[in-house]
């Protein structure tokens, strides 16, 4: 989406705030013994209370309101009777629509007690997102986003899930520009344009490089020996710092 009016910006701010606050509400609700379906119900109730609709359901008929992926499941996990346990690494992805506009956010959260490896992984992935946001400026090459993520991963001795990337968003959940790589791709000649609406969502791992299909048609996973984290914001590209739309009221 390319932003055209102040009204569109305000609409994106509204849905961005909703999904951001929904994500944090779900994260605070996690506890051992809870099923991922019960956690999804928290997201369902929050979105419904704010008049928003689940984007995965609306766009793809996803069998859940949010995507909840546990441990070596790293994306698009279906809410189910899976029981959360102490030490689990849980990725929650919340995307929703309000008045024809979409926003997308996500994050990885640890159920205590936390391990040093997972804590460092999550910190590095948040750092990768922050570094990518710093270079996301109108007129810059799109590949600068991936270069910033890759540089952070290398500095932290982590790998990148190379077949998952960022994307355009706004009037649909996924739109142009499609697949913004989380690594430096010298063949990508696309340029970031002012008022472009995109996500940035690095997936960093302790060794995995590819997400593989699970057996349910939705869930993406890696080998169980690896840990993987993801953080995601929706933003509007400007000539200066991007307008990040998915900042929660409280963190």
Secondary structure, DSSP 8 states (H G I E B T S, - for coil): -B---HHHHHHHHHHHHHHHHHHHHHHHH--TT-BHHHHHHHHHHHHHHTT-EEHHHHHH--SSSSEEEETTEEE-----S-B--TT-EEEEEEEEEETTEEEEEEEEEE-SS--HHHHHHHHHHHHHHHHHHHH--TTSBTHHHHHHHHHHHHHTT-EE-TT--EEE-SSSSSEEEEEE-SS--TT---B--TTBEEEE--EEESS----EE-SSSS-EE--TT--EEE-BEEEE--SSS-EE----S--
